[in-house]
Amino acid sequence: MGSPVNNTTTSAVVYQLVTKADADLPNSTTKALLVGTAGTANLMQPDGTIQTAVPLQVGYNPLQVLQVRTGGTATDIWALY
């Protein structure tokens, strides 16, 4: 079985539970975030801009994110690649 191809026109092929940190996510920029408990998050956009208190809903949040930084109230966040 070959490795899945990750591109912007397909659904996520890798999904990982996020540990909030002021560091890049392990697989670079996400396709989206999947959230178990709604709240806010401090996020870094792919261009390096940091946004604080971004509201996240339960479920699929179609955001390209480079970092899920410390702080915020949203929990059970999954990075979709």
PyRosetta script that sets phi, psi and omega in degrees:
from pyrosetta import init, pose_from_sequence

init()
pose = pose_from_sequence("MGSPVNNTTTSAVVYQLVTKADADLPNSTTKALLVGTAGTANLMQPDGTIQTAVPLQVGYNPLQVLQVRTGGTATDIWALY")
pose.set_psi(1, 129.5)
pose.set_omega(1, -178.1)
pose.set_phi(2, -80.4)
pose.set_psi(2, 168.0)
pose.set_omega(2, 177.5)
pose.set_phi(3, -73.9)
pose.set_psi(3, 142.3)
pose.set_omega(3, 177.3)
pose.set_phi(4, -67.5)
pose.set_psi(4, 149.6)
pose.set_omega(4, 178.0)
pose.set_phi(5, -97.1)
pose.set_psi(5, 127.9)
pose.set_omega(5, -179.9)
pose.set_phi(6, -103.6)
pose.set_psi(6, 111.6)
pose.set_omega(6, 173.8)
pose.set_phi(7, -138.1)
pose.set_psi(7, 172.4)
pose.set_omega(7, -172.7)
pose.set_phi(8, -76.4)
pose.set_psi(8, -6.5)
pose.set_omega(8, -178.0)
pose.set_phi(9, -102.3)
pose.set_psi(9, 1.8)
pose.set_omega(9, 179.9)
pose.set_phi(10, -116.4)
pose.set_psi(10, 165.4)
pose.set_omega(10, 175.1)
pose.set_phi(11, -69.1)
pose.set_psi(11, 170.3)
pose.set_omega(11, -179.0)
pose.set_phi(12, -63.4)
pose.set_psi(12, 139.3)
pose.set_omega(12, 177.6)
pose.set_phi(13, -110.8)
pose.set_psi(13, -13.8)
pose.set_omega(13, 177.7)
pose.set_phi(14, -133.3)
pose.set_psi(14, 136.4)
pose.set_omega(14, 175.8)
pose.set_phi(15, -139.4)
pose.set_psi(15, 131.3)
pose.set_omega(15, -175.2)
pose.set_phi(16, -135.8)
pose.set_psi(16, 139.1)
pose.set_omega(16, 174.1)
pose.set_phi(17, -65.0)
pose.set_psi(17, 133.9)
pose.set_omega(17, -176.6)
pose.set_phi(18, -90.0)
pose.set_psi(18, 135.0)
pose.set_omega(18, 166.3)
pose.set_phi(19, -104.0)
pose.set_psi(19, 117.7)
pose.set_omega(19, -178.2)
pose.set_phi(20, -60.2)
pose.set_psi(20, 129.1)
pose.set_omega(20, 179.9)
pose.set_phi(21, -160.6)
pose.set_psi(21, 153.8)
pose.set_omega(21, 176.8)
pose.set_phi(22, -87.1)
pose.set_psi(22, 56.9)
pose.set_omega(22, -178.4)
pose.set_phi(23, -150.3)
pose.set_psi(23, 157.7)
pose.set_omega(23, -180.0)
pose.set_phi(24, -61.6)
pose.set_psi(24, 146.3)
pose.set_omega(24, 174.5)
pose.set_phi(25, -65.2)
pose.set_psi(25, 152.5)
pose.set_omega(25, -172.2)
pose.set_phi(26, -63.5)
pose.set_psi(26, -27.0)
pose.set_omega(26, -179.3)
pose.set_phi(27, -110.5)
pose.set_psi(27, 25.4)
pose.set_omega(27, 177.2)
pose.set_phi(28, 73.8)
pose.set_psi(28, -143.9)
pose.set_omega(28, -172.9)
pose.set_phi(29, -75.1)
pose.set_psi(29, 135.3)
pose.set_omega(29, -179.4)
pose.set_phi(30, -78.9)
pose.set_psi(30, 163.2)
pose.set_omega(30, 166.5)
pose.set_phi(31, -87.3)
pose.set_psi(31, -32.3)
pose.set_omega(31, -177.0)
pose.set_phi(32, -168.6)
pose.set_psi(32, 171.2)
pose.set_omega(32, 171.9)
pose.set_phi(33, -118.6)
pose.set_psi(33, 139.3)
pose.set_omega(33, 173.9)
pose.set_phi(34, -109.3)
pose.set_psi(34, 125.2)
pose.set_omega(34, -171.3)
pose.set_phi(35, -119.5)
pose.set_psi(35, 132.3)
pose.set_omega(35, 179.1)
pose.set_phi(36, -88.6)
pose.set_psi(36, -36.6)
pose.set_omega(36, 179.0)
pose.set_phi(37, -127.1)
pose.set_psi(37, 117.4)
pose.set_omega(37, -177.0)
pose.set_phi(38, -61.4)
pose.set_psi(38, 153.5)
pose.set_omega(38, 177.6)
pose.set_phi(39, 166.8)
pose.set_psi(39, -154.1)
pose.set_omega(39, 179.1)
pose.set_phi(40, -109.3)
pose.set_psi(40, 161.5)
pose.set_omega(40, 176.8)
pose.set_phi(41, -146.2)
pose.set_psi(41, 151.5)
pose.set_omega(41, 173.0)
pose.set_phi(42, -100.3)
pose.set_psi(42, 117.8)
pose.set_omega(42, -170.8)
pose.set_phi(43, -124.4)
pose.set_psi(43, 148.8)
pose.set_omega(43, 170.2)
pose.set_phi(44, -107.5)
pose.set_psi(44, 126.5)
pose.set_omega(44, 176.9)
pose.set_phi(45, -74.1)
pose.set_psi(45, 163.3)
pose.set_omega(45, 179.0)
pose.set_phi(46, -57.3)
pose.set_psi(46, -26.3)
pose.set_omega(46, 179.9)
pose.set_phi(47, -84.4)
pose.set_psi(47, 1.9)
pose.set_omega(47, 178.5)
pose.set_phi(48, 95.3)
pose.set_psi(48, -6.5)
pose.set_omega(48, 178.0)
pose.set_phi(49, -70.2)
pose.set_psi(49, 132.1)
pose.set_omega(49, 177.7)
pose.set_phi(50, -99.0)
pose.set_psi(50, 127.7)
pose.set_omega(50, 177.1)
pose.set_phi(51, -113.2)
pose.set_psi(51, 130.2)
pose.set_omega(51, -179.5)
pose.set_phi(52, -105.8)
pose.set_psi(52, 151.5)
pose.set_omega(52, 176.8)
pose.set_phi(53, 56.5)
pose.set_psi(53, 40.0)
pose.set_omega(53, 176.6)
pose.set_phi(54, -71.9)
pose.set_psi(54, 124.7)
pose.set_omega(54, -180.0)
pose.set_phi(55, -74.4)
pose.set_psi(55, 130.5)
pose.set_omega(55, 176.9)
pose.set_phi(56, -118.5)
pose.set_psi(56, 134.5)
pose.set_omega(56, 177.7)
pose.set_phi(57, -91.3)
pose.set_psi(57, 161.1)
pose.set_omega(57, 172.0)
pose.set_phi(58, -65.0)
pose.set_psi(58, 134.0)
pose.set_omega(58, 179.2)
pose.set_phi(59, 103.5)
pose.set_psi(59, -151.3)
pose.set_omega(59, -172.5)
pose.set_phi(60, -78.9)
pose.set_psi(60, 125.7)
pose.set_omega(60, 175.6)
pose.set_phi(61, -121.0)
pose.set_psi(61, 104.4)
pose.set_omega(61, -173.4)
pose.set_phi(62, -76.3)
pose.set_psi(62, 73.3)
pose.set_omega(62, -177.9)
pose.set_phi(63, -122.6)
pose.set_psi(63, 133.1)
pose.set_omega(63, 171.6)
pose.set_phi(64, -86.1)
pose.set_psi(64, 121.0)
pose.set_omega(64, -172.1)
pose.set_phi(65, -132.4)
pose.set_psi(65, 136.4)
pose.set_omega(65, 175.9)
pose.set_phi(66, -96.1)
pose.set_psi(66, -32.8)
pose.set_omega(66, 178.6)
pose.set_phi(67, -139.4)
pose.set_psi(67, 141.8)
pose.set_omega(67, 165.1)
pose.set_phi(68, -108.5)
pose.set_psi(68, 101.6)
pose.set_omega(68, -169.8)
pose.set_phi(69, -83.1)
pose.set_psi(69, 168.5)
pose.set_omega(69, 179.7)
pose.set_phi(70, -63.3)
pose.set_psi(70, 155.8)
pose.set_omega(70, -179.4)
pose.set_phi(71, 94.4)
pose.set_psi(71, -179.6)
pose.set_omega(71, -177.8)
pose.set_phi(72, 84.8)
pose.set_psi(72, 163.9)
pose.set_omega(72, -174.7)
pose.set_phi(73, -108.5)
pose.set_psi(73, -13.0)
pose.set_omega(73, 178.4)
pose.set_phi(74, -67.4)
pose.set_psi(74, 143.1)
pose.set_omega(74, 179.0)
pose.set_phi(75, -135.6)
pose.set_psi(75, 172.6)
pose.set_omega(75, -178.2)
pose.set_phi(76, 54.8)
pose.set_psi(76, 55.0)
pose.set_omega(76, -176.5)
pose.set_phi(77, -96.3)
pose.set_psi(77, 130.9)
pose.set_omega(77, 178.6)
pose.set_phi(78, -117.0)
pose.set_psi(78, 133.4)
pose.set_omega(78, 175.0)
pose.set_phi(79, -88.0)
pose.set_psi(79, 128.9)
pose.set_omega(79, 178.1)
pose.set_phi(80, -108.9)
pose.set_psi(80, 126.5)
pose.set_omega(80, -178.5)
pose.set_phi(81, -117.9)
pose.dump_pdb("model.pdb")
